[in-house]
Structures are given as structure tokens and as C-alpha cells.
Amino acid sequence: MSALAEAVLDAFDDRALAQLADRLRPYLASPDPYALLTPSAAAERLGLHPKTLVRAAGAGRVPGARRVGSGWRFDPETLDVLPVTRVPPAKTARTLRKTPAKNTSVVDAIRGTGGVR
């Protein structure tokens, strides 16, 4: 231990050392507190196939999912998959357009007679 570290530790009493240890404990609990999970490890935790998890991440349904290079990484703290929300398709001008009568031929539709003779 360096002389500086010894001098700092000698300056603290037991109570101050205990407070310092409590403040540092969350950062020392794992070797790398900022480690992100690979798709395989995250999928194993959730009980999913890795491709399913990657597809959900691509759709924006996995909180804490991040693109790292060309792959995905997942935050172990917020790992979850949100449910799929189904949105009914919007009505377009094509679907709103009136369809010709069943007995109408193409020629009648162009002429505007509507198949009535």
C-alpha cells in the first residue's frame, strides 16, 4: 500500500471507514457494474430465443437495449420485454374508394354506367 493511502486511512476513524465502505459497496459488488449482457445471456434470463429478443429490441420493445457496433447489448437492471401493441391499419384513400358493383364490367365502369343497362 502506498504511503498516501496509508496516511488517508489513518486519518479516518472506524465510523468514517464504515461509511466509506457502505458508499463503495454497490460499486464493488460485481467485477464490472456497467457490464451489458449479450443477446444469448439476456435471452437465457428471460427464457426466450436470442433471435426473438433481438427482433423485439429492433422493434423498440426491450428497455435498456443498446446497439453496440452491429450487435445488441442489454442492461441487466432493466431487462424486460414489453408486450406487442396492435394498431389497426389506417384507412387509406384506396380502401375508402367505392368498389364497382359485382356485375360491372371494366368497360361499364369506365363509361360510368355501373353495369345497369
Order of alpha helices (4+ residues) and beta strands (2+ residues): alpha-alpha-alpha-alpha-beta-beta-alpha-alpha
